[in-house]
Amino acid sequence: QVHLVESGGGLVQAGGSLRLNCETSASMFSIATMGWYRQAPGKQREFVASITNGDSINYGDSVKGRFTISRNNAKKMVDLEMNSLKPEDTAVYYCNAFISWQGTNYWGQGTQVTVSS
């Protein structure tokens, strides 16, 4: 079982920045693809960013150029730096761990990000 804990959400004005953090104690962290997803009220969960254990990175189109994902395998942490935030970034943000050889996704409990206009 992989337990993920997010932190760093909050309320920020448009144009501001927030940094989300996801921690785990799982020994499989170093081989997992880590990612962030978000879900706004009434909408489907949306891909935000991911980073493989080889540091290959992908971003959703709506956050490219504004968000940066990074990981620290020694600390078993993955961060999401969010800049130039927009009201449409308001959502619950979820940390995700994908273990490819298991074909299994693990999710954190989510952290709320609210961007006011």
C-alpha positions as CSV (number, residue, x, y, z in Angstrom):
1,Q,0.0,0.0,0.0
2,V,1.2,3.5,-0.9
3,H,0.1,6.3,1.3
4,L,0.4,9.8,-0.1
5,V,-0.1,13.0,1.9
6,E,-0.5,16.4,0.1
7,S,0.0,19.8,1.7
8,G,0.4,23.4,0.6
9,G,-3.0,24.3,-0.7
10,G,-4.8,27.5,0.2
11,L,-6.3,30.7,-1.0
12,V,-4.4,33.0,-3.3
13,Q,-5.2,36.0,-5.5
14,A,-5.0,35.7,-9.3
15,G,-1.4,36.1,-10.4
16,G,0.0,34.6,-7.2
17,S,1.9,31.5,-6.5
18,L,1.5,28.3,-4.4
19,R,3.7,25.3,-3.9
20,L,2.1,21.9,-3.3
21,N,4.0,19.1,-1.7
22,C,3.3,15.4,-1.7
23,E,5.1,13.0,0.7
24,T,5.1,9.3,1.1
25,S,7.0,6.7,3.1
26,A,6.6,4.1,0.4
27,S,9.7,2.2,-0.6
28,M,8.4,2.1,-4.1
29,F,8.6,5.9,-4.5
30,S,11.8,5.8,-6.4
31,I,10.3,3.6,-9.2
32,A,7.0,5.3,-9.4
33,T,5.8,7.9,-11.9
34,M,4.5,10.7,-9.7
35,G,1.9,13.1,-10.8
36,W,-0.6,15.8,-9.9
37,Y,-4.2,15.9,-11.0
38,R,-7.0,18.3,-10.2
39,Q,-10.8,18.3,-10.0
40,A,-13.0,21.3,-10.0
41,P,-16.6,21.2,-8.9
42,G,-18.8,19.6,-11.5
43,K,-15.8,18.7,-13.7
44,Q,-13.9,15.5,-14.4
45,R,-10.5,14.9,-12.8
46,E,-7.8,16.6,-15.0
47,F,-4.2,15.7,-15.6
48,V,-1.8,18.5,-14.4
49,A,1.7,17.2,-14.5
50,S,3.8,14.0,-14.1
51,I,7.4,13.1,-13.6
52,T,8.9,9.6,-14.1
53,N,11.6,8.0,-12.1
54,G,13.9,9.0,-14.9
55,D,12.8,12.7,-14.6
56,S,10.8,12.7,-17.8
57,I,8.2,15.4,-17.4
58,N,4.8,16.1,-18.9
59,Y,2.3,18.9,-18.3
60,G,-1.3,19.5,-19.1
61,D,-1.8,22.1,-21.8
62,S,-3.6,24.5,-19.4
63,V,-0.6,24.7,-17.0
64,K,2.4,24.6,-19.4
65,G,4.8,27.5,-18.7
66,R,3.2,28.3,-15.3
67,F,3.6,25.1,-13.3
68,T,6.7,23.1,-12.5
69,I,6.9,19.6,-11.1
70,S,9.9,18.2,-9.3
71,R,10.8,15.2,-7.2
72,N,13.3,14.3,-4.5
73,N,13.7,10.6,-4.4
74,A,15.8,10.7,-1.2
75,K,13.1,12.5,0.7
76,K,10.3,10.7,-1.2
77,M,8.6,13.9,-2.1
78,V,7.1,15.5,-5.2
79,D,6.4,19.2,-5.5
80,L,4.3,21.3,-7.8
81,E,5.3,24.9,-8.1
82,M,2.3,26.9,-9.4
83,N,2.9,30.4,-10.7
84,S,0.7,33.0,-12.4
85,L,-2.4,31.3,-10.9
86,K,-5.8,31.9,-12.5
87,P,-9.3,31.6,-11.1
88,E,-9.7,28.6,-13.4
89,D,-6.9,26.8,-11.5
90,T,-9.3,26.5,-8.5
91,A,-9.7,22.8,-7.7
92,V,-8.8,20.0,-5.4
93,Y,-5.4,18.9,-6.3
94,Y,-4.5,15.2,-5.9
95,C,-1.1,13.6,-5.8
96,N,-0.8,10.4,-7.8
97,A,1.7,7.5,-7.8
98,F,1.7,5.1,-10.7
99,I,3.5,1.8,-10.3
100,S,3.9,0.5,-13.9
101,W,4.8,-3.1,-13.1
102,Q,1.7,-3.3,-11.0
103,G,-0.4,-1.3,-13.3
104,T,-1.7,0.4,-10.1
105,N,-2.6,4.0,-9.3
106,Y,-2.5,5.4,-5.8
107,W,-4.0,8.7,-4.7
108,G,-3.7,11.2,-1.9
109,Q,-6.6,12.7,-0.1
110,G,-6.4,16.0,-2.0
111,T,-5.6,19.6,-1.1
112,Q,-7.8,22.6,-2.0
113,V,-6.4,25.4,-4.1
114,T,-8.6,28.5,-4.5
115,V,-7.6,31.4,-6.7
116,S,-9.6,34.6,-6.3
117,S,-10.1,37.1,-9.1
